[in-house]
Amino acid sequence: MSHNTFGHLFRVTTWGESHGPAIGCVIDGCPPRIPLDVSDIQPWLDRRRPGQSKFTTQRQEADQVEILSGVFEGQTTGTPISLLIRNTDQRSRDYGDIATRYRPGHADVAYDMKYGIRDYRGGGRSSARETAMRVAAGAVARKVLGQGVRIRGALVQVGPHAVDRARMDWDMVNANPLFCPDASILPVWEDYLADIRKKGSSIGAVIEVVADGVPPGLGAPIYGKLDSDLAMALMSINAVKGVEIGEGFASACLTGEENADPMRMENGALRFASNHAGGVLGGISTGQPVVARFAVKPTSSILTPVPSVTREGENVDVMTKGRHDPCVGIRAVPVGEAMMACVLADHLLRHRGQVGNQEPVIL
């Protein structure tokens, strides 16, 4: 299997399966002399860790990260950084019934069509377990970006229930297990998800990720656009079926006047009156907050029987036992943040490589 690496200068390769001994990643291209310790990575993994509420899978993984290389005396050396997380709570027996049965909506049938072999234990390589290493890599990327760049994610829609944007409070996101920024919608989500979980079903969600403090000039036309790389990174997350930058699909309903982001010079500095573009114009960051949203489909592993086939071509009904997220979008919030961080770190290094420390014409 190829294509386990993303990024150009800040390159991340992940490896491992859901029910293997461990999962890990190798980060190549991280600059030297950046302070880095396990304590810089573990808090981000703890936000994604399974089993923290009744609304996520009850698989109990500590997700304790180990740094195997690339760090000496508390600083990066510029050599590849290898990170490892050992799997400790696999229950492979839960998947015996689907060893030869394809779960509708899952990658089972596609993997068999392509490779002729698949690891049915928890989905193997196609499991969302792989995203833990993206979060670990994202923690390193945040160190590359520095404290001037702040990346925040939130769940903004669960099923048909969306947040009231007038009530959004970023400080609330980490105060509840659903990463919800709207106190008024939180009890609605909790009741809704409890009902979904009780039925053995699942539901989709929308996540928003915002990066503040991104310097202008990141990205390059035509095939190195910041927003296209960000869209690709977010689309690569398990179960993601749609990505938008800024106003996104809603821009199709706007006029040119409504969609434009007016500009003025104020006290010698460029100021935008709005941010419909999501902080990116022509594939290049403008200094505005970079805004992205992505839609996550319902978890494919459900208790409701669904028509399918076996590997031998027999018609069957499939229901998936085991411990699964009724809404995988919840734990996708830290993953989206991590992918934003990795893309921005990569583009920051690429920008420096092309223009050095050149200051933008307009600040």
TORVO-893835 format. One record per atom (N, C-alpha, C, CB): residue in one letter; x, y, z. Coordinates in steps of 0.2 Angstrom, whole numbers, plus 5000, padded with zeros to 4 digits. Glycine has a CB too. Example, Ala and Ser with C-alpha at 12.3 -4.5 7.8 and 13.67 -1.06 7.14 Angstrom:
A506649725039 A506249785039 A506649845039 A505749785045 S506449895035 S506849955036 S506450005039 S507049975029 
end
This chain:
M500449945000 M500050005000 M500450065000 M499550005006 S500350104995 S500750174995 S500350234997 S500950184987 H500650284997 H500350354999 H500150355006 H499650354995 N500650345010 N500550345018 N500850405020 N500750285021 T501050455016 T501450515017 T501150575015 T502150505015 F501050625019 F500850695016 F501250745018 F500150705018 G501250805014 G501650865015 G502250865011 G501950865023 H502650925010 H503150925006 H503850935010 H503050985001 L503850995013 L504451005018 L504350975025 L504651075018 F503750985027 F503550955034 F503150895032 F503151005038 R503450835032 R503150775029 R503050725035 R503650745024 V502450695034 V502150655039 V502050585036 V501550685043 T502350535039 T502150465037 T501850425043 T502750425034 T501250405042 T500950365047 T500950285046 T500250385049 W500950245051 W500950175050 W500550135055 W501750145049 G500450075054 G500050035059 G499350025058 G500150065066 E499049975061 E498349955060 E497949965067 E498349885058 S497349965067 S496949975073 S497049915078 S496149965071 H497149855076 H497249805081 H497949775080 H496749745079 G498449805078 G499049785078 G499449805085 G499449815072 P500049785086 P500349805092 P500449875094 P501049775092 A500549915088 A500649985089 A500450025083 A501350005092 I500350095084 I500350135078 I500850185079 I499650175077 G501050225073 G501550275074 G501650315068 G502250235075 C502050365068 C502250405063 C502950435063 C501750475063 V503150455057 V503850485056 V503750555053 V504350435052 I504050605057 I503950675054 I504650685052 I503750715060 D504650705045 D505350725042 D505250795040 D505450685036 G505850835041 G505850905039 G505750955045 G505350915034 C505650935051 C505550975056 C506151015058 C505250935063 P506151075058 P506851115059 P507151095066 P506651195059 P507751105066 P508151095073 P508051145078 P508851085071 R508251125084 R508251175090 R507551195092 R508651235089 I507051165091 I506351175093 I506251135099 I505751165088 P506051175105 P505951135111 P505351085110 P505751185117 L505451025112 L504950965111 L505050915116 L504950945104 D504450895119 D504450845124 D503750815124 D504550875131 V503750755127 V503050715127 V502550765129 V503150655131 S502650805134 S502150845137 S501850895132 S502450885143 D502250905126 D501950955121 D501550915117 D502550985117 I501550855117 I501150805112 I500550775116 I501550755109 Q500650755122 Q500150715125 Q499450745126 Q500350695132 P499450815128 P498750845129 P498350845123 P498950915132 W498650855117 W498250855111 W497950785110 W498650875105 L498350735111 L498050665111 L497550645116 L498650615112 D497550675122 D497050665127 D496450695125 D497250695133 R496350745121 R495750775118 R495450725113 R495850845115 R495850685110 R495550645105 R495450575107 R496050635099 R495650555113 R495650485116 R494950455116 R496050485123 P494850395115 P494250365115 P494050345122 P494250295111 G493350335123 G493150315130 G493050365135 G493550265132 Q493050435133 Q492950485137 Q492250505139 Q493350545135 S491750485135 S491050495136 S490650445133 S490850565134 K490050445135 K489550395132 K489350405125 K488850395136 F489650465122 F489450475115 F490050455110 F489350555115 T490550425113 T491050395109 T491250325110 T491750445110 T491650295106 T491750225107 T492050215114 T492250195102 Q491850155117 Q492150145124 Q492750105124 Q491550105128 R493050095118 R493750065118 R494250105123 R494050065111 Q494550075127 Q494950115132 Q495750115130 Q494850085139 E495950165127 E496650165125 E496950235128 E496750175117 A497550225132 A497850275135 A498150325130 A498350255140 D498350295124 D498650335119 D499250375122 D498150385116 Q499650345125 Q500250365128 Q500850375123 Q500550335134 V501050425121 V501550435115 V502250425118 V501450505112 E502650395114 E503350385115 E503750425109 E503550315116 I504250465111 I504750495106 I505350445105 I504950565108 L505350415099 L505950365098 L506550395095 L505650315094 S506450455092 S507050485088 S506950555087 S507250445082 G507450595085 G507350665082 G507350715088 G506750665078 V507450695094 V507450745099 V508050725104 V506750745104 F508450775106 F509050765110 F509050825115 F509650765106 E509050805121 E509150855127 E508550905126 E509750895127 G507950885125 G507350925125 G507250965118 G507350965130 Q507650955113 Q507650995107 Q507650955101 Q508151045107 T507250975096 T507250935089 T507950945086 T506750965084 T508250895083 T508850895080 T508850905073 T509250825081 G508250905070 G508250915062 G508250845059 G508850955060 T508350795062 T508250725060 T507550705060 T508750675063 P507350645057 P506650625058 P506450605065 P506650555054 I505850635066 I505550625073 I505050565072 I505150685075 S505250505076 S504850445076 S504450445082 S505250385075 L503750445082 L503250435087 L502950375087 L502750495087 L502750345093 L502450285094 L501950285099 L502950225095 I501350245098 I500850235103 I500650165102 I500150285101 R500650125108 R500550055108 R499750045109 R500950025114 N499549995105 N498849975106 N498749935112 N498549945100 T498249945117 T498249905123 T497549875124 T498449945129 D497049895120 D496349875122 D496049845115 D495949925125 Q496349805112 Q496049775106 Q495549715108 Q496549745101 R494949715104 R494549655105 R494349635098 R493849675109 S494849595095 S494849575088 S494249525087 S495449535086 R494049485093 R493449445092 R492849475090 R493349405099 D492749535091 D492149575090 D492049575082 D492149645092 Y492549565078 Y492549575071 Y492549505067 Y493149615069 G492449445071 G492449385068 G491949375063 G492449325073 D491349405065 D490749395060 D490749425054 D490149415064 I491249475053 I491249515047 I491949505043 I491249595048 A492249445045 A492849425042 A492849415034 A493149365045 T492249395032 T492149385025 T491449415023 T492049305024 R491249465027 R490649505025 R490849575025 R490049495031 Y490549605020 Y490749675019 Y490249725022 Y490749695011 R490549765026 R490049815030 R489849875025 R490449845036 P489249885023 P489049935019 P489250005021 P488249935018 G489550045017 G489750115019 G490450115021 G489350135024 H490750055023 H491450045025 H491950035019 H491549995031 A492550035021 A493050025016 A493149955014 A493750055018 D492849905017 D492949835017 D493049815009 D492449795020 V492449825006 V492449804999 V492949834994 V491749814996 A493049894995 A493549934991 A494249904992 A493550014993 Y494449894999 Y495049865000 Y495149794997 Y495149855008 D494649754997 D494749684994 D494749694986 D494149644996 M494349744983 M494449754976 M495149774974 M493949804974 K495449814978 K496149844976 K496649794978 K496249904979 Y496649764984 Y497249734986 Y497149654987 Y497449754993 G496549634987 G496449564987 G496549534994 G496849524982 I496649574999 I496749555006 I496549615010 I497449535007 R496249605016 R496149665021 R496149635028 R495449695019 D496349685032 D496349665039 D495649685042 D496949705043 Y495249635043 Y494549655045 Y494449675053 Y494149595044 R495049665057 R495049685064 R494949755065 R495649655068 G494349785066 G494349855067 G494449895061 G494749875072 G494449865055 G494549905049 G495349905047 G494349975050 G495749885052 G496449885050 G496749955049 G496649835044 R497049965043 R497350025041 R496750085040 R497750015035 S496150055038 S495650105036 S495250135043 S495150075032 S495450105048 S495150125055 S495350195056 S495350085060 A494850235060 A495050305062 A495550305068 A494450335065 R495750245070 R496350235075 R496950265072 R496450165077 E497050265066 E497650295062 E497650375064 E497650285055 T497150405065 T497150475066 T497450505072 T496450505066 A497550455077 A497950475083 A498650495081 A497950415088 M498950465076 M499650495074 M499550555071 M499950435070 R499050575067 R498950635064 R498950695070 R498350645060 V498650675075 V498550725081 V499250735084 V498050695086 A499650675084 A500350685087 A500750725083 A500650615088 A500750715076 A501050755071 A500850825071 A501050725064 G500250835072 G499950905073 G500250945079 G499250905073 A500350905084 A500650945090 A501350965089 A500650895096 V501750925085 V502450945083 V502351005078 V502850895079 A501851005073 A501751065069 A501551125072 A501151045064 R501251125078 R501051185081 R501651215084 R500551165087 K502151175086 K502851195089 K503151235083 K503251145092 V503151205077 V503451235071 V503151305070 V503451195065 L502551315070 L502151375069 L502251425074 L501351355069 G502351405081 G502451455086 G501851475089 G502851515083 Q501951515094 Q501351535098 Q500951585095 Q501551565105 G501151615090 G500851675086 G500251645082 G501251705082 V500251575081 V499651545077 V499251505082 V499951505071 R498651525082 R498151485086 R497651445082 R497751535091 I497551385083 I497151335079 I496651315084 I497551285076 R495951325082 R495451295086 R494851265082 R495151355090 G494651215084 G494051175081 G493451165085 G494351105079 A492951155082 A492251145086 A491751105082 A491951215088 L491351075085 L490851035082 L490251095081 L490550975086 V490051105075 V489551155073 V488851125071 V489851205068 Q488851065070 Q488251035068 Q488250955069 Q488051045060 V487750935072 V487650855073 V486950835070 V487650845081 G486950795065 G486350785061 G486050845058 G485850745066 P485450855060 P485050915057 P485150975062 P484350905056 H485450965068 H485551015073 H486151055073 H485450985080 A486151125070 A486751165070 A486751215075 A486751205063 V487351245077 V487451295082 V487151355080 V488151305084 D486951405084 D486751465083 D487451515083 D486251495088 R487651535077 R488251565077 R488351635081 R488451585070 A487751665083 A487751715087 A487851705094 A487051755087 R487851635096 R487951615103 R488651575103 R487451565105 M489051575098 M489651535098 M490151565103 M489951535091 D490451525107 D490851545112 D491451485112 D490551545119 W492051515110 W492651465109 W492851435116 W493151495105 D492751475121 D492951455128 D492551395130 D492951515133 M491951385127 M491551335129 M491751265126 M490851345128 V492151265121 V492251205117 V492651155121 V492751225111 N493051165125 N493451115129 N493151105136 N494151145130 A492551135137 A492151125143 A491651075143 A491851195146 N491551035137 N491050985136 N491350935132 N490451015134 P491150875132 P491450815128 P491250815121 P491150755131 L490750865119 L490550865112 L490950915108 L489850875112 F491350955111 F491751015108 F491251065105 F492150985102 C490651075109 C490151115107 C490251185109 C489451095110 P490251235105 P490351305106 P489651345108 P490651335101 D489151315108 D488451345109 D488051315115 D488051345103 A488051345121 A487751315126 A486951295125 A487751365132 S486651335121 S485951325120 S485851255116 S485651385116 I486251235112 I486151175107 I486451115111 I486551185101 L486851125116 L487151065119 L486651015122 L487651085125 P486151035126 P485750985128 P485350945122 P485251015133 V485150985117 V484850955111 V485250905108 V484651015106 W485950915107 W486350865105 W486450805109 W487050895104 E486450815116 E486550755120 E485950715120 E486650785128 D485350745120 D484750695119 D484650665113 D484050745120 Y484850695107 Y484850675101 Y485350615100 Y485050725095 L485950625102 L486450565102 L486250515106 L487150595104 A485950525112 A485750465117 A485250425113 A485550495123 D484850455110 D484350415106 D484650375100 D483750465103 I485050405097 I485450375091 I485850315094 I485950425087 R486150325099 R486550275102 R486150215105 R486950295108 K485550235108 K485150185110 K484850135104 K484550215114 K484750165099 K484450135093 K485050085089 K484150175088 G485650095092 G486250065088 G486350095082 G486049985087 S486150155080 S486350185074 S486850235075 S485650215071 S486950285070 S487450335070 S487250395066 S488150305067 I487550445067 I487450515063 I488050545061 I486950555068 G487950595056 G488550635054 G488550695057 G488450645046 A489050735055 A489250805059 A489650845054 A489550785065 V489650905056 V490050955053 V490550995058 V489651015050 I491150995056 I491751025061 I491951085057 I492250975062 E492151135061 E492451195059 E493051205062 E491951265060 V493551225058 V494251235061 V494451305059 V494751185059 V494751345064 V494951415062 V495651425065 V494451465066 A496051455060 A496751465062 A496851545062 A497251435057 D497051575068 D497151645069 D497851655069 D496851675075 G498051715067 G498851735067 G499251705061 G499051705073 V498851675056 V499251645050 V499551705046 V498751605046 P500151705045 P500451765042 P500251765034 P501251765042 P500251825031 P500051825024 P500651795020 P499951905022 G500451775014 G500951745009 G501051675009 G501551775011 L500751635014 L500751565013 L500351535008 L500551525020 G500651485004 G500351454998 G500651484992 G499551474998 A500451444986 A500751474980 A500251444974 A501451444979 P500151494969 P499751474964 P500251434959 P499451534960 I500051384955 I499351364954 I499251304958 I499251364946 Y499751254958 Y499651194961 Y499851184968 Y499951144956 G500051244971 G500251234978 G499851284982 G500951254979 K499151284981 K498751334984 K498651304991 K498051334981 L498651354996 L498551335003 L497851305004 L498551405007 D497351335001 D496651305002 D496551234999 D496151354999 S496951224993 S496851154990 S497251104994 S497151164983 D497851124997 D498151075001 D497751065007 D498851105003 L497451115010 L497051105016 L496451065015 L496851175019 A496151075009 A495551035007 A495750955007 A495251055001 M496350945003 M496550875003 M496750845009 M497250874998 A497050885014 A497250855020 A496550835024 A497650905024 L496150885024 L495450875028 L495050815025 L495050935028 M495050815018 M494750755015 M495050695016 M494750775007 S495650685018 S496050625019 S495850595026 S496750635019 I495450635030 I495250605037 I494750555035 I495050665041 N494750505039 N494250445039 N493550475039 N494350395044 A493050455035 A492350475035 A492250545033 A492150465042 V492650585031 V492550645028 V492250645021 V493150695028 K491750675019 K491450675013 K491350745010 K490750645013 G491550795013 G491450865010 G491950915014 G490750885010 V492250965010 V492651015013 V492451075010 V493350995013 E492451135014 E492351195011 E492851245015 E491651225012 I493051295011 I493451355014 I493051415014 I494151355010 G493151455020 G492751515020 G491951505020 G492951565015 E491651545015 E490951535014 E490751475011 E490751595010 G491251445007 G491151375004 G490551375000 G491051325009 F490151325000 F489551314996 F489051364997 F489251244997 A489051405002 A488551455003 A488751514998 A488551485010 S489351514996 S489551574991 S489151564985 S490251574990 A488851514983 A488451504977 A487851544977 A488351424976 C487651564983 C487051594984 C487151674985 C486651574990 L487751694985 L487951764986 L488051804979 L488551774990 T487951864979 T488151904974 T488851924974 T487651974973 G489151954969 G489851974969 G489952024975 G490052004963 E489452074976 E489452124981 E489452094988 E488952174980 E489052044989 E488952014995 E489551964997 E488351964996 N489851934992 N490451894993 N491151924994 N490451844988 A491151984991 A491752024991 A491952034999 A491752084987 D492652045000 D492852065007 D493152135006 D493352005010 P492852185007 P493052255006 P493652265010 P492552305008 M494152305007 M494752325010 M494852395011 M495352295006 R495152415017 R495352485018 R496052495022 R494752525022 M496352545021 M496952555025 M496752595031 M497552595021 E496952575037 E496852605043 E497452605047 E496252565047 N497652675049 N498252685052 N498852645049 N498152655060 G498852645043 G499452625039 G499452545038 G500052635042 A498852515040 A498852445040 A498252425036 A498852405047 L498252365032 L497752335028 L497252305033 L497952285023 R496552325032 R496052295036 R495452275031 R495752345040 F495252215032 F494652185029 F494052195033 F494752105027 A493452205029 A492852215033 A492452145034 A492352265029 S492652095030 S492352035031 S492851975029 S491652025027 N492651915030 N493151855028 N492751805025 N493451835034 H492351815019 H492051765016 H492551715012 H491551795010 A493151745011 A493651705007 A493951655012 A494151745004 G493851655019 G494151615023 G494851615024 G494051545021 G495151685023 G495851695024 G496351675018 G496051665030 V496051655013 V496451635007 V496151665000 V496451555006 L496651694997 L496451724990 L496951704985 L496351804990 G496751674980 G497151644975 G497651594977 G497551704972 G497451554982 G497851504985 G498351534990 G498151464980 I498351594992 I498851624996 I498551655002 I499251684992 S498751645008 S498451675014 S498551755014 S498851645020 T498051785017 T497951855017 T498151885024 T497251875015 G498251845029 G498351865036 G497651865040 G498551945036 Q497151855036 Q496451845039 Q496451775042 Q495851855034 P496051765047 P495951695050 P495751645044 P495351695055 V496151585044 V495951535039 V495451495042 V496651495038 V494851485038 V494251455041 V494151395036 V493651505041 A494051335039 A493851275035 A493351235039 A494451235033 R492851205035 R492351165038 R492351095034 R491651195038 F492251045038 F492150975034 F491650935037 F492850935035 A491250895032 A490750855034 A490950785035 A490150865029 V490750755041 V490950685042 V490250645042 V491250675049 K490350585038 K489750545037 K489550505043 K489850495031 P488950475044 P488850435050 P489350375050 P488150405049 T489450345056 T489850295057 T489550235053 T489950275064 S489950195049 S489750135045 S489550075049 S490250125040 S489850075055 S489750015059 S489150025064 S490449995064 I488649995062 I487950005066 I487649935067 I487550045062 L487249935072 L486849875074 L486249855070 L486649875082 T486049905066 T485549885062 T485749845056 T485249955059 P485349795054 P485549745049 P485449785042 P485149685049 V485949785038 V485949815031 V486149765026 V486449875031 P485849765020 P485949715015 P486649725012 P485449725009 S487049665011 S487649665009 S487849605005 S488249685015 V488449585004 V488749525001 V489349495005 V488849534994 T489449435004 T490049405007 T490649405002 T489949335009 R491249395004 R491849384999 R491649334994 R492449375003 E491249284995 E491149234990 E490549254986 E490949164994 G490249314987 G489649334983 G489049314985 G489749304976 E488949294991 E488249274994 E487949334997 E488349225000 N487249344996 N486849394999 N486749385006 N486249404995 V486949435010 V486849435017 V486549495020 V487449405021 D486349495026 D486249555030 D486849565035 D485549555034 V487149625036 V487649635040 V487449685046 V488249665036 M487649665052 M487649715058 M488349705061 M487049695062 T488549765063 T489249765066 T489249765074 T489649825063 K489449715077 K489549725084 K490249755086 K489549645087 G490349775092 G490949805095 G490749875098 G491349815089 R491349905098 R491249975102 R491450025097 R491749985108 H490850065095 H490950115090 H490650185092 H490550085083 D490850235088 D490650305089 D489950315086 D491150355087 P489450335090 P488750345087 P488850405082 P488250355092 C489350455084 C489550505080 C490250515079 C489150575082 V490550495074 V491350495074 V491550565073 V491550455068 G491050615071 G491250685070 G491550715077 G490750725068 I491350685083 I491550715089 I492250715090 I491250685095 R492550655089 R493350645090 R493650675084 R493450575091 A493350695078 A493650715072 A493850795073 A493250715066 V493650825079 V493850895080 V494550905081 V493450925086 P494850865086 P495650875086 P495950855080 P495850835092 V495750805076 V496050785070 V496050835065 V495650715067 G495450875064 G495450925060 G495950985061 G494750955059 E495950995068 E496451045070 E497151025068 E496451055078 A497350965069 A498050935068 A498150945061 A498050865070 M497750925056 M497850925049 M497951005047 M497250895045 M497551045050 M497651115049 M498351135051 M497151165052 A498551115057 A499251135059 A499851105054 A499351105066 C499751045052 C500251015048 C500251045041 C500050935047 V499751065038 V499751105032 V500051175033 V499051105029 L499851205038 L500151275039 L500851275040 L499751305045 A501151225044 A501851215046 A502251195039 A501951155051 D501951155035 D502251135029 D502251205024 D501851085025 H501751235024 H501751295020 H502151355022 H501051325019 L502251355029 L502751405032 L503451395030 L502651405040 L503651335030 L504351315028 L504451325021 L504451235030 R503951305017 R503951315010 R504051395008 R503351285006 H503651435011 H503651505010 H504351535012 H503151535015 R504651505018 R505351535019 R505851515014 R505451505026 G505751455012 G506151425007 G506151465000 G506051355005 Q505651494999 Q505551534992 Q505751604993 Q504851524990 V505451634998 V505551704999 V505951725005 V504851744999 G506151685009 G506551695015 G506151735020 G507251735013 N506451785023 N506151825028 N505851895025 N506651845033 Q505751895018 Q505551955015 Q504851975018 Q505451935007 E504752035020 E504152065023 E503652075017 E504252125027 P502952065018 P502452075013 P502452155012 P501752055016 V502252175006 V502252245004 V501752275008 V502052244996 I501152245009 I500652285013 I500552235020 I499952285009 L500552275025 L500552235032 L499852245034 L501052265037 
end
